[in-house]
């Protein structure tokens, strides 16, 4: 599937006469793509690849959708084949903390080594923690939001340090995963999504003022003069100015899932749990990419209220697919964020989001 998609991507871009435009979802939705995929054989690939391509188009209506469903099948099957699902285990670790009622959160140092089983809303079978997180990532990021680029790097979601929030229910044998996030260690900065070439291009509009940066990153004073004030330069300067690199990390693939009527509440709990967990683990700054409007509105409102102690410093932004949904990059200060979420309950959290939304409508 990857070979077919990559080859078709090159053909579509050649027809569009553009080195790069939009993401995979956009490219494979163009008129040019519809004229090629499943209709014209690709002579650079083996003949049976075209049979697969036509079948994918006929059954799923889209190559990318077919690949997505195949990865879902493989993920669920991996747990079924590799583990005795009938066994009942202790599902809480010694690091688990209670956040509210039946909700617990923790940081797992390596989910690949975790043998607990968890329920998700996307499978009738309980899954190993690593498979559960991969499945949730596929269902939310790829299937729902159509971030098909993630299909080539799903293995990232199956290992390493993760934050998890889960619900314990007396009626269910296994806990249900509500939220997860991958924590990127400072040593691996060169591979962070935040510093990926796409997220460091000149397409990103700067959101931060160089004059205010030294107030929050004192060591930055001696470094600013060596850079132009582009968003990329500012972001790299901020990272290099952090003396104690152990206190910083990247966070990606932050997911929240569950019943639609409870999603806002789950989003609140997940942000609160993540901020508390990372702050307690000694991570004081998080390099993050966000586009969920409720998160953006709440952070903006909190920054207005706590100007000397911002929760999230917005560094750059871009309307990636020209859809009106703005993607933001920035640095989260976990101490400030933890304090805010411990101060505001769910009702107050919603009030602040509504206030910010009204302010933006009036501007």
C-alpha positions in Angstrom: 0.0 0.0 0.0 2.8 2.4 0.8 4.5 1.8 -2.5 1.3 2.3 -4.4 0.4 5.5 -2.5 3.9 7.0 -2.8 4.1 6.3 -6.5 0.6 7.8 -7.1 1.5 10.8 -5.1 4.5 11.5 -7.4 2.2 11.1 -10.5 -0.4 13.4 -9.1 2.1 16.1 -8.2 3.6 15.9 -11.7 0.2 16.4 -13.2 -0.5 19.3 -10.9 2.9 20.7 -11.8 3.7 21.5 -8.2 6.5 20.2 -6.0 4.2 20.1 -3.0 0.7 21.2 -2.3 -1.6 20.3 0.6 -1.5 16.9 2.4 -2.2 13.4 1.1 -6.0 13.8 1.7 -6.0 16.9 -0.4 -3.9 15.4 -3.2 -5.9 12.2 -3.5 -9.1 14.2 -3.6 -8.1 16.2 -6.6 -9.6 15.8 -10.1 -6.2 14.7 -11.3 -6.1 11.9 -8.8 -9.6 10.7 -9.7 -8.5 10.4 -13.4 -5.5 8.2 -12.5 -6.2 6.0 -9.5 -7.7 2.6 -10.4 -8.0 3.7 -14.0 -4.5 3.9 -15.4 -1.9 1.2 -14.6 1.4 2.4 -13.0 4.1 0.8 -15.1 6.8 1.4 -12.5 5.1 -1.1 -10.2 4.4 -4.9 -10.6 1.1 -5.6 -12.5 -0.7 -7.1 -9.4 -0.3 -3.8 -7.6 -2.8 -2.3 -10.0 -5.2 -5.2 -9.1 -4.9 -4.2 -5.4 -5.4 -0.6 -6.3 -8.6 -1.2 -8.3 -9.9 -3.4 -5.5 -9.2 -0.7 -2.9 -11.0 1.9 -5.0 -14.0 -0.4 -5.6 -14.5 -1.5 -2.0 -13.4 1.5 0.0 -13.7 4.3 -2.6 -10.2 5.5 -1.8 -6.7 4.0 -1.6 -6.0 5.8 1.7 -9.2 4.6 3.3 -8.3 1.0 2.3 -4.8 1.3 3.8 -6.3 2.7 7.0 -8.8 -0.1 7.4 -6.1 -2.7 6.8 -3.9 -1.2 9.6 -6.9 -1.3 11.9 -7.4 -5.0 11.1 -3.7 -5.7 11.7 -3.6 -3.9 15.0 -6.5 -5.7 16.5 -5.3 -9.0 15.1 -1.9 -8.5 16.7 -3.4 -8.5 20.2 -5.7 -11.4 19.5 -2.8 -13.5 18.1 -0.1 -12.6 20.6 -2.0 -12.6 23.9 -4.3 -14.7 26.0 -7.3 -12.3 26.1 -9.2 -14.4 28.6 -6.8 -13.6 31.4 -7.7 -11.0 34.0 -4.9 -8.8 35.3 -4.2 -6.0 37.7 -4.7 -2.9 35.5 -3.3 -0.2 37.7 0.3 0.4 38.2 2.1 1.8 41.2 2.4 5.1 39.3 -1.3 5.5 38.7 -2.9 8.6 40.1 -6.6 9.3 40.6 -7.8 12.4 38.9 -11.6 12.3 39.3 -14.1 9.6 40.4 -13.2 6.5 38.3 -10.5 8.2 36.2 -6.8 7.5 36.6 -3.7 8.7 34.8 -0.1 7.8 34.6 3.1 8.0 32.6 4.2 4.6 31.2 8.0 4.6 30.5 7.6 2.1 27.6 4.2 0.9 26.4 5.7 -1.9 24.3 6.7 -3.6 27.6 3.4 -3.1 29.3 1.3 -6.3 29.3 -2.0 -4.9 30.6 -5.2 -5.1 28.5 -7.4 -2.1 27.8 -10.7 -1.6 26.2 -11.3 1.0 23.5 -14.4 2.2 21.8 -13.0 1.1 18.4 -12.7 -2.7 19.1 -14.9 -5.2 20.8 -11.8 -7.0 22.0 -9.5 -5.7 24.8 -6.1 -4.9 23.5 -2.5 -4.7 24.7 -1.8 -1.1 25.7 0.5 -0.5 22.7 -2.1 -1.9 20.3 -4.9 0.1 22.0 -2.9 3.3 21.5 -2.1 2.6 17.9 -5.8 1.8 17.2 -6.9 5.0 18.9 -4.3 7.0 16.9 -5.6 5.4 13.6 -9.2 6.0 14.5 -8.9 9.6 15.6 -6.0 11.1 13.6 -6.2 9.1 10.4 -9.8 7.9 10.0 -11.5 11.0 11.5 -9.1 13.8 10.7 -7.5 12.2 7.6 -3.9 12.6 8.6 -2.9 9.8 6.3 0.8 10.8 6.5 0.8 8.9 9.8 0.2 5.6 8.1 3.9 5.3 7.3 5.0 5.8 10.9 2.4 4.1 13.1 5.2 2.1 14.9 6.0 5.3 16.8 2.7 5.0 18.6 3.5 1.4 19.7 6.5 2.1 21.9 8.2 4.6 24.1 7.0 6.9 26.9 3.3 7.7 26.9 0.8 9.5 29.1 -2.5 7.6 29.5 -5.8 8.5 31.0 -8.2 5.6 31.6 -11.6 4.9 33.2 -12.3 2.1 35.6 -15.8 0.7 35.5 -17.2 -1.9 37.8 -19.3 -3.4 35.0 -16.2 -3.9 32.8 -13.3 -6.3 33.4 -10.8 -4.0 31.6 -10.2 -0.3 32.0 -11.1 1.9 29.0 -8.5 4.2 27.5 -9.8 7.8 27.3 -6.7 9.7 26.3 -3.0 9.1 25.4 0.0 11.1 24.3 3.5 10.3 23.1 6.3 12.0 25.0 9.4 12.8 23.0 12.6 12.9 25.0 14.9 15.9 24.6 17.8 13.8 23.4 15.7 12.9 20.3 15.0 16.5 19.3 16.2 16.0 15.8 13.3 13.6 15.2 10.6 15.7 17.0 7.6 16.5 14.8 7.8 20.1 16.1 11.1 20.5 14.4 10.3 18.5 11.3 11.0 20.3 8.0 7.3 20.8 7.3 6.7 22.5 10.6 9.8 24.7 10.2 9.1 26.1 6.8 8.5 29.7 6.0 4.8 28.9 5.6 4.4 29.3 9.4 3.4 32.8 10.6 5.2 34.0 13.7 3.0 34.4 16.8 5.6 35.4 19.4 7.3 38.7 20.1 11.1 38.5 20.5 11.0 41.3 23.0 9.0 39.2 25.5 11.0 36.0 25.2 13.8 36.8 27.7 11.1 37.2 30.5 10.4 33.5 30.2 13.7 32.2 28.9 16.4 34.3 30.6 19.3 32.6 28.7 17.8 33.7 25.4 19.3 37.2 25.7 22.7 36.1 24.5 21.4 34.1 21.5 18.8 36.3 19.8 21.3 38.4 17.9 22.6 35.4 16.0 19.2 34.6 14.4 16.7 36.3 12.2 13.3 36.6 13.9 11.5 33.9 11.8 9.3 31.6 13.7 11.7 28.7 13.0 14.6 30.7 14.3 12.8 31.7 17.5 11.6 28.2 18.2 15.1 26.7 17.8 16.6 29.6 19.9 14.1 28.8 22.7 15.1 25.2 22.7 18.8 25.9 22.7 18.4 28.5 25.5 17.0 25.9 27.9 19.9 24.9 30.1 18.4 21.9 31.8 17.2 20.0 28.7 15.9 17.1 30.9 13.1 19.5 31.9 11.7 19.8 28.4 10.1 17.4 26.0 7.9 17.2 23.0 4.3 15.9 23.1 2.6 14.5 20.0 -0.4 12.3 19.1 -2.5 13.7 22.0 -5.8 11.9 21.6 -9.1 12.1 23.4 -11.9 9.7 22.6 -15.1 8.3 24.0 -18.9 9.1 24.0 -19.6 12.2 22.0 -21.7 13.7 24.9 -18.7 13.5 27.2 -15.9 14.6 24.9 -15.6 18.1 26.3 -15.3 16.6 29.8 -12.7 14.1 28.6 -10.8 16.8 26.9 -10.7 18.8 30.2 -9.6 15.7 32.2 -6.9 14.8 29.7 -5.3 18.2 29.6 -5.4 18.4 33.4 -3.9 14.9 33.8 -1.2 15.5 31.2 -0.1 18.8 32.7 0.0 17.3 36.2 1.8 14.2 35.1 4.5 16.0 33.2 5.0 18.6 35.8 5.4 16.0 38.6 7.9 14.1 36.3 10.1 17.2 36.1 9.1 18.3 32.6 8.5 22.0 32.9 8.2 23.0 29.2 6.5 21.1 26.4 7.0 21.8 22.7 3.6 21.1 21.3 1.4 21.4 18.1 -2.3 22.0 18.7 -5.4 22.8 16.6 -8.3 21.7 18.8 -10.3 25.0 19.1 -11.4 24.4 22.7 -7.8 24.0 23.8 -6.7 27.1 21.8 -9.5 29.3 23.2 -8.8 28.2 26.8 -5.1 28.8 26.6 -5.6 32.2 25.0 -8.0 33.2 27.7 -5.7 32.0 30.5 -2.8 33.9 28.9 -5.0 37.1 29.1 -5.7 36.5 32.8 -2.2 35.3 33.8 0.0 37.5 31.6 3.0 37.0 33.9 2.5 33.2 34.1 1.2 32.1 30.6 0.1 28.5 30.2 0.9 28.2 26.5 3.2 30.5 24.5 2.1 30.5 20.9 5.1 30.7 18.6 3.7 30.1 15.1 0.5 29.2 13.2 -0.7 28.1 9.8 -4.0 27.2 8.0 -2.4 24.1 6.5 -5.3 23.0 4.3 -6.9 26.5 3.8 -9.9 25.2 5.7 -10.1 27.9 8.3 -8.8 25.5 11.0 -5.6 27.0 12.3 -2.8 24.8 13.5 -0.7 26.4 16.3 2.8 25.6 17.6 4.0 26.7 21.0 5.5 25.9 24.4 3.4 24.8 27.3 4.6 25.7 30.8 3.5 22.7 32.8 3.6 24.4 36.2 1.3 27.2 35.1 -1.0 24.9 33.2 -1.2 22.5 36.2 -2.0 25.4 38.5 -4.8 26.6 36.2 -6.4 23.2 35.7 -6.3 22.6 39.4 -7.9 26.0 40.0 -10.7 25.7 37.3 -13.3 23.0 37.5 -15.0 21.7 34.3 -17.8 24.3 34.4 -15.4 27.2 34.8 -13.2 25.7 32.0 -16.2 25.8 29.7 -17.1 29.4 30.7 -13.6 30.6 29.8 -13.8 28.9 26.4 -17.2 30.5 25.6 -15.9 33.9 26.7 -12.9 33.7 24.4 -15.0 32.5 21.5 -17.3 35.5 21.9 -14.3 37.9 22.1 -13.0 36.6 18.8 -16.4 37.0 17.1 -16.5 40.6 18.2 -13.0 41.4 16.9 
